[in-house]
Amino acid sequence: MSEDILNKFKQVQDEKKSAESDKVLKIGIIGTGWIAEPHVTAYLKCKDAKIVACADLVDGKAEAFCKKMGLENVRLYRNHKELLDNEELDAVSICTYNCTHAECAIYALEKGVNVLLEKPMCVTLDEAIAIMKAEKASNKILSIGFQPRLDENMKMIKKIVQSGELGEVYYIQTGGGRRRGIPTPFGTSFIAKDTGGIGALGDIGCYSLDMVLNAVGYPKPLTVSGYKSDFFGKRPNYYPNHPEYAAAFGVDDFAAAFVRLEGGIVLDFRISWAMNMDTAGDTLILGTKAGLRIPSTECWNGSVGGAMKLYHEVCGKQVETVIPIIETKGNLFDMKIRTFLDAVIEGGESPIPSSQILYNQAIIDGINKSAELGREIEIEIPQI
């Protein structure tokens, strides 16, 4: 009987062909830091896309980036406005600091350019609302950079939940993080308040939130009681080679929250860049008929940490069904770029729509506000 359950979730990977066209789409890259590298690598594999322009606020950075990536005959600009004012583009990848995501995305959409916006969507709920208003007015594609959703194991999680095998979902525990993993190999852009804006909460917390919220259909968040801390990031001895980073640290290195969602679901969330523990726990999705355990990873990498397990009853007996790991064919970043380009070509729906990620951002914003106030707050999301 348990084997029958497992057979229901045997996965055949989608062999849908891309919408690659004869037209070559003109692409701009805004922000040329390390996250822009996989974007460019993926675009270079697409015959129907050509990177024609790059912009970066730091003098010489865009030029050095193009040289490193082997990009030739690319026009360089000092900021996103110069690039968008002087180029006729089909699409841009926005790979800038978190705090500039909103202004860059809004300006691009107002210029009539399709946008692939790296995660997190932005820093605040107000910014997310402003981005969506610009998107709605532009009638262009806006996709948010949540490539883990394209992993076959992530798809399996949603398939299991949506199949009804769990029954009515009422409780979710999720999160994860690192024992020591504050991201400073490229300086302080992730940890400074004026560039990062939010820390572990937005950097990897948004991924773990998307994993479970997407599985249960992205119900609207109603209330949140949040907590955040910066005990590790503020310690000079955390950075033996750069003790000055401690003074620059202005975001969270740990966050936790209790969130109530529409449909009677409660979400118990925790995320970490640094803590005295090897894991913040596996992800659990509890339903009235069964429960699903999703093993945690050492560093949130876009997949699952091992075979998943379904806890259920068969003929009155408590049993467990192991859901084996599925090997995803292809590179997730390549898939992110390709699905975005396909949506631009076809004029179809966004691969990762802002209407869903709005709720993700609302939870992150709510945790921040609740933590600062020291109490539970209601999450209010206006009609857009």
Buried (B, 14 or more C-beta within 10 A) or exposed (E): EBEEBEEEBEEEEEEEEBBBBEEEBBBBBBBBBEBBBBBBBBBBEBEBBBBBBBBBBEEEBBBEBBEEBEBEEBBBBEBBBBBBEEBEBBBBBBBBBBBBBBBBBBBBBEBEBBBBBBBBBBBBBEBBBBBBEBBBEBEBBBBBBBBBBBBBBBBBBBBBBEEEBBEEBBBBBBBBBBBEBBBBEEBBBBBBBEBBBBBBBBBBBBBBBBBBBBBBBBBEBBBBBBBBBBEBBBBEEBBEEEEEBBEBBBBBBBBBBBBBBEEEBBBBBBBBBBBEEEBBBBBBBBBEEBBBBBBBBEEBBBBBBBBBBBBBEEEEEEBEBEBBBBEBEEBBBBBBBBBBBBBBBEEEEBBBBBBBBBBBBBBBBBBBBBBEEEEBBEBEBEEB
